[in-house]
Amino acid sequence: MKLVIVTAVEEFQKEVLKIFKKANIENFSSSDIDGHKNVPQLLKASNWFSAEKNGNESIMFFSFTKAEKIDGLFVLIEDFNKNIKTNNPLKAIVLPIERYI
């Protein structure tokens, strides 16, 4: 059993759902999150609306899944990232699960 976590900008939510389906990961959860990037000081100083939220609307998907499904998921994510035209690729990590109920 592994825990896989995938983050994406909200714009890619439908694509991530398709990727999970193609990878045969049927059970997963998601949560809305704010994604942030460190902005150089010059850009921060020139921001007229500095009180505004600087985050991007993002989404995090996570699933406790069988290890054999992970490689296929990563191949699909790598293929997706090769073809996007933004600077916001899908990110994924895998964590081992030592014990679960």
URBELQUI-V113920 format. One record per helix or strand. SS is the DSSP state (helix for helix, strand for strand). FROM is the first residue (numbers start at 1). LEN is the number of residues. If there is no record, write none. Layout:
<<SS & FROM & LEN> <SS & FROM & LEN>>
This chain:
<<strand & 2 & 8> <helix & 10 & 13> <strand & 29 & 7> <helix & 41 & 5> <strand & 56 & 10> <helix & 67 & 16> <strand & 91 & 6>>
